[in-house]
Amino acid sequence: MYGMRKDRQTIFKFKQFDIHNERSAMKVGTDGVLLGAWCHIPSQSVVWDVGAGTGLISIMLAQRFTTSLITAIEIDSDAACEAERNAKMSPWGDRIRIVEGDIMNVYESLPRPDVIISNPPFFKNGLKAPDQARAMARNGASLSFSSLISLASEVLSDNGRLVMISPVDDMDEIEFETAMHRLYVKRKCMVRSKPDVAAKRILWEFTKTKSSDTVMSELCIRDSEERYSDDYRSITRDFYLNF
């Protein structure tokens, strides 16, 4: 794992907090860390972390944006309990609320968000994860890109934004769905593992207001000599122990 220390594969130690992930089906991974480190959040924002898993992204946002209030929504009971524990053990637990449930069933009871952030499921129907809990966490039937985009267009505040990470293979679907729901690309970052390989992930930021200054960028995790790149170190240095 990129720059983290693992204790028996269940505790990931970052510079200012620890993440326990004994119970959560979806473990700490580079996608979540990148998303939490890359996103921009205006001051005093109300944030929803949809599909929060261990609560990693919520805690990262609470560290980075000290005036934001974050609601972490997680459908899996074990993961929600673990996220609650991780948030309470962090220095910012007073600004993180954990809600267990399906976002489509609970969103009407939540404060209107200025930002929705999500590391959504990547498996499509018919592609099975290794176990039932992991399948629920990653199966597109429970939280698809389409349903997430539709929800964001409905509930975001007027100047709100949707921030997420996706596989490159889903780019056309995501661009179609956001166009249909009148969400506009503000930032888009292609993520490569190395300079000589094709991008596998995209970091997205969409807004409800059309922008003429869309920012396009690229990030390589490692350089041509297999070392962590300067860009990757820069974006994650506030979190990883050895950066």
C-alpha positions in Angstrom: 0.0 0.0 0.0 1.4 3.4 -1.0 3.3 4.9 1.9 1.1 3.5 4.8 2.2 1.2 7.6 0.1 -1.8 8.1 -0.2 -3.6 11.5 -1.2 -7.2 10.7 -3.0 -6.0 7.6 -5.9 -4.5 9.7 -4.7 -1.1 11.0 -3.4 1.5 8.6 -1.4 4.2 10.3 -1.4 7.7 8.7 0.4 10.7 10.1 -2.5 12.0 12.2 -4.9 9.1 12.4 -5.3 5.4 12.2 -7.8 3.4 10.1 -9.0 0.0 11.4 -10.4 -2.1 8.6 -10.9 -5.6 10.2 -14.7 -5.6 9.5 -15.2 -3.4 6.4 -15.5 -5.4 3.2 -13.7 -2.7 1.2 -10.2 -2.2 2.6 -8.1 0.9 2.5 -6.8 1.5 -1.0 -5.0 4.0 -3.2 -8.2 5.1 -4.9 -9.7 6.4 -1.7 -6.5 8.1 -0.6 -6.1 9.8 -3.9 -9.7 11.0 -3.9 -9.5 12.4 -0.4 -6.2 14.2 -1.2 -7.2 15.5 -4.6 -10.7 17.0 -3.9 -11.4 20.7 -3.3 -14.0 21.7 -0.8 -15.2 25.3 -0.1 -15.0 26.5 3.5 -18.0 25.7 5.8 -19.3 23.1 3.4 -21.8 20.4 4.2 -20.3 17.2 2.8 -21.7 13.7 2.1 -19.3 10.8 1.7 -21.4 8.3 -0.1 -20.3 4.7 0.4 -17.9 5.6 3.1 -16.5 2.2 3.9 -14.0 2.6 6.8 -14.5 6.3 6.9 -11.1 7.0 5.4 -12.2 9.8 3.0 -14.4 11.5 5.6 -11.5 11.6 8.0 -9.1 12.9 5.4 -11.6 15.7 4.5 -12.0 16.6 8.2 -8.2 16.9 8.5 -7.9 19.1 5.3 -11.0 21.3 5.6 -11.4 22.4 9.2 -14.7 24.2 8.9 -16.6 21.5 7.0 -19.3 19.1 8.4 -19.2 15.6 7.0 -21.9 12.9 6.9 -20.5 9.5 6.0 -23.2 7.2 4.6 -22.5 3.4 4.5 -25.0 0.6 3.6 -23.0 -2.2 5.3 -23.5 -2.5 9.0 -20.0 -3.8 9.8 -18.3 -1.1 7.7 -20.6 1.6 9.3 -19.6 0.5 12.8 -15.9 0.5 11.8 -16.2 4.0 10.3 -17.9 5.2 13.5 -14.9 3.8 15.5 -12.3 5.4 13.2 -14.0 8.7 13.2 -14.3 8.8 17.0 -10.7 7.9 17.4 -9.6 10.7 15.0 -8.9 14.3 16.2 -12.0 15.4 14.2 -14.8 13.1 15.3 -17.0 16.0 16.3 -17.4 17.0 12.7 -18.1 13.6 11.3 -21.5 11.9 11.5 -21.9 8.2 10.4 -25.2 7.2 8.9 -25.9 3.5 8.3 -28.2 2.9 5.4 -28.8 3.0 1.6 -28.3 6.5 0.5 -31.4 6.3 -1.7 -33.5 5.6 1.4 -31.9 8.1 3.8 -30.9 11.1 1.8 -34.2 13.0 2.5 -33.3 13.1 6.2 -29.9 14.6 5.7 -28.9 18.2 5.5 -28.6 19.5 1.9 -25.0 19.0 0.7 -22.6 21.4 -0.9 -20.3 18.5 -1.8 -20.9 14.9 -2.5 -17.8 12.7 -2.6 -17.8 9.1 -3.5 -15.5 6.2 -4.4 -18.3 4.3 -6.1 -18.5 0.5 -6.8 -16.6 -0.7 -9.9 -18.1 -4.1 -10.5 -20.9 -4.3 -13.0 -23.8 -6.8 -12.8 -22.5 -10.3 -13.3 -19.0 -9.6 -12.1 -18.8 -11.1 -8.6 -16.6 -10.0 -5.7 -15.0 -12.7 -3.6 -17.6 -12.7 -0.8 -21.1 -11.4 -0.1 -20.2 -8.3 1.9 -17.5 -7.3 -0.7 -20.0 -7.9 -3.4 -22.5 -5.5 -1.8 -19.9 -2.9 -1.3 -18.7 -3.0 -4.9 -21.7 -4.2 -6.9 -23.1 -1.6 -9.3 -26.6 -2.7 -8.5 -26.4 -1.1 -5.0 -24.9 2.2 -6.0 -24.4 2.8 -9.7 -22.7 5.8 -11.3 -26.1 6.6 -12.9 -27.9 6.7 -9.5 -25.1 8.7 -7.9 -25.2 11.3 -10.6 -28.9 11.5 -10.6 -29.0 12.0 -6.8 -26.3 14.7 -7.0 -28.2 16.7 -9.6 -31.3 16.6 -7.4 -29.9 17.4 -3.9 -26.7 19.5 -4.3 -26.9 23.1 -3.4 -26.9 25.6 -6.2 -23.1 25.9 -6.2 -22.5 22.3 -5.2 -20.1 19.8 -6.6 -19.8 16.0 -7.1 -16.3 14.6 -6.7 -15.6 10.9 -7.4 -13.1 8.4 -8.9 -13.9 5.9 -11.7 -12.3 3.4 -14.0 -11.4 4.9 -17.4 -13.7 2.2 -18.9 -16.7 4.1 -17.5 -15.8 7.5 -18.9 -18.3 7.5 -21.7 -21.2 6.4 -19.4 -20.3 9.0 -16.8 -20.0 11.9 -19.4 -23.3 10.9 -20.9 -25.1 10.7 -17.5 -23.7 14.0 -16.2 -24.6 15.8 -19.5 -28.2 14.4 -19.1 -28.4 15.7 -15.6 -26.8 19.1 -16.3 -23.6 18.6 -14.3 -20.4 20.0 -15.8 -16.8 18.9 -15.6 -14.8 21.4 -13.5 -11.7 19.2 -13.1 -10.6 15.9 -14.5 -7.4 14.1 -13.7 -6.2 10.9 -15.5 -4.4 8.6 -13.1 -1.6 6.3 -14.4 0.4 3.8 -12.3 3.5 4.6 -14.4 4.2 7.0 -17.3 4.4 4.2 -19.9 1.1 2.6 -19.2 -2.5 3.7 -20.0 -4.5 5.5 -17.4 -6.7 3.2 -15.4 -8.6 5.7 -13.2 -10.1 9.2 -13.5 -10.6 11.7 -10.7 -13.7 13.9 -11.5 -15.1 17.1 -10.1 -18.5 18.2 -11.5 -20.4 21.3 -10.7 -24.0 22.5 -11.3 -22.8 25.7 -13.0 -21.2 25.5 -16.4 -17.5 26.5 -16.4 -15.4 27.8 -19.2 -12.1 26.9 -17.5 -12.2 23.1 -17.1 -8.9 22.0 -15.6 -7.4 18.8 -17.2 -4.5 17.1 -15.6 -2.6 13.8 -15.3 -1.0 12.1 -12.3 1.4 9.2 -12.3 1.8 7.3 -9.1 5.3 6.0 -9.9 8.0 7.5 -12.2 9.9 5.6 -14.9 12.4 4.3 -12.3 9.5 2.8 -10.2 9.9 5.3 -7.4 6.9 7.2 -6.1 6.5 10.3 -8.3 7.0 13.8 -7.0 3.4 14.6 -7.9 2.1 11.7 -6.0 4.3 12.5 -3.0 3.1 16.1 -3.1 -0.6 15.3 -3.1 -0.4 12.7 -0.3 2.4 14.0 1.9 0.0 15.2 4.6 -1.1 11.6 5.2 1.5 9.0 4.5 4.0 8.3 7.2 7.1 8.1 5.0 6.4 11.0 2.6 
